[in-house]
């Protein structure tokens, strides 16, 4: 059984950062990936890049990537974050879009006969409602905090990029 919630209960269900200015696709790609590892504090094995597109023209370069981040919170619950990056430009001019969507997922296994029994389900439901709901609320708060901090760090990088300090 899976319980899935958006980390942000209402708006912004998806965080979106749009940027216009000097946009080196290689620098942005590397920076966003490094920020994913440091902000979410996950090993590379917990970050899955599911889509990558690279293109280079005479004056511009294009990069598009999508990462899924898995951050375990405990045995049952993990944070699941999707980061999309789309960059087009050069060292002088360009544009970028970064989208972040986050979920909190709790998975209760139902592998054995005992786990599928009505008695187990009643006990699990009682335990979840009485004890675990508060823990999930804490995890959702941490998820929101991580996404907001990631957004802040990306914006700091974009300001440095615009000022030519990167």
C-alpha positions in Angstrom: 0.0 0.0 0.0 1.3 3.4 -0.9 0.4 6.8 0.5 1.6 9.7 -1.6 1.3 13.4 -0.8 2.6 16.5 -2.5 5.1 18.1 -0.1 3.4 21.5 -0.7 -0.3 21.2 0.2 -1.4 23.9 -2.2 0.4 26.4 -4.3 3.3 26.1 -5.2 2.7 22.5 -6.1 5.7 22.9 -8.4 8.5 25.4 -8.0 9.6 27.0 -11.2 12.7 29.2 -11.7 13.0 31.1 -15.0 16.3 32.9 -15.9 17.5 35.1 -18.7 21.1 36.1 -19.0 24.5 34.5 -19.5 23.7 30.8 -19.5 26.5 28.3 -19.9 24.6 25.0 -20.2 27.6 23.0 -19.0 28.0 25.1 -15.9 24.3 25.0 -15.1 24.1 21.3 -15.5 27.0 20.7 -13.3 25.9 23.2 -10.7 22.3 21.9 -10.5 23.6 18.3 -10.1 26.1 19.3 -7.4 23.4 21.2 -5.5 21.1 18.1 -5.7 23.8 16.0 -4.0 24.6 18.6 -1.3 21.2 20.1 -0.5 19.3 16.8 -0.3 22.4 15.1 1.3 22.0 12.0 -0.8 24.6 9.7 -2.5 24.9 9.6 -6.2 23.1 6.2 -6.1 20.0 7.9 -4.9 19.9 10.3 -7.8 18.6 8.9 -11.1 19.0 10.9 -14.3 16.2 9.7 -16.5 16.4 12.1 -19.4 19.4 14.0 -20.9 19.5 15.9 -24.1 22.6 17.8 -25.3 22.9 19.9 -28.5 25.5 22.3 -29.8 25.0 24.8 -32.6 27.3 27.4 -34.0 26.7 30.0 -31.3 24.4 28.3 -28.8 24.4 25.1 -26.8 21.3 23.3 -25.4 20.9 21.0 -22.4 17.8 19.4 -21.0 17.9 17.0 -18.1 15.5 15.4 -15.6 16.6 13.9 -12.3 14.6 11.9 -9.7 16.0 12.1 -6.1 15.1 9.5 -3.5 15.8 10.4 0.1 14.9 7.8 2.7 13.4 9.1 5.9 12.8 5.8 7.6 11.8 2.2 6.8 8.4 3.2 5.3 8.7 6.8 4.1 10.9 8.6 1.6 11.0 11.9 -0.2 10.8 11.7 -4.0 11.8 14.9 -5.9 11.8 15.6 -9.6 14.1 18.3 -10.9 13.9 19.4 -14.6 16.5 21.6 -16.1 16.3 23.2 -19.6 19.1 25.6 -20.7 19.8 27.2 -24.0 22.5 29.8 -24.6 26.1 30.6 -24.4 28.6 32.4 -22.1 27.1 35.8 -23.2 23.3 35.2 -23.4 20.7 32.6 -23.0 17.7 31.4 -20.9 17.1 28.6 -18.4 14.1 27.0 -16.7 14.3 24.8 -13.6 11.2 23.0 -12.3 11.1 21.2 -8.9 8.2 18.9 -7.9 8.3 17.0 -4.6 6.4 14.1 -3.0 6.3 12.4 0.3 5.7 8.6 -0.1 5.0 6.0 2.5 4.9 2.4 1.5 3.6 -0.4 3.7 4.6 -3.8 2.4 2.0 -6.4 1.8 4.3 -9.3 0.8 3.3 -11.9 3.4 0.0 -13.4 4.2 0.2 -11.8 7.7 0.7 -8.3 6.1 -2.4 -8.9 3.9 -4.6 -10.0 6.8 -7.4 -7.9 8.1 -6.0 -8.0 11.7 -2.6 -6.6 10.5 -4.4 -3.9 8.4 -6.4 -2.8 11.4 -3.3 -2.6 13.6 -1.4 -0.8 11.0 -4.2 1.7 10.4 -4.5 2.3 14.2 -0.7 2.8 14.5 -0.6 5.1 11.5 -3.4 7.3 12.7 -2.3 7.5 16.3 1.5 7.6 16.0 2.8 7.9 12.5 0.7 10.7 11.1 2.7 13.3 13.2 6.0 11.8 11.9 4.8 12.1 8.3 3.9 15.8 9.0 7.5 16.3 10.2 8.8 14.6 7.0 6.6 16.8 4.8 7.9 19.9 6.6 11.5 18.7 6.0 10.6 18.1 2.4 9.3 21.6 2.0 12.4 23.0 3.7 14.8 21.1 1.4 13.0 22.2 -1.7 12.9 25.9 -0.6 16.6 25.7 0.3 17.5 24.1 -3.0 15.5 26.9 -4.8 17.5 29.5 -2.8 20.8 27.9 -3.7 20.0 27.7 -7.4 19.0 31.4 -7.3 22.3 32.3 -5.6 24.1 30.5 -8.4 22.1 32.3 -11.1 23.0 35.7 -9.6 26.7 34.8 -9.5 26.4 33.6 -13.1 24.8 36.8 -14.2 27.5 38.8 -12.4 30.2 36.7 -14.1 31.6 35.4 -10.8 31.3 31.7 -11.8 
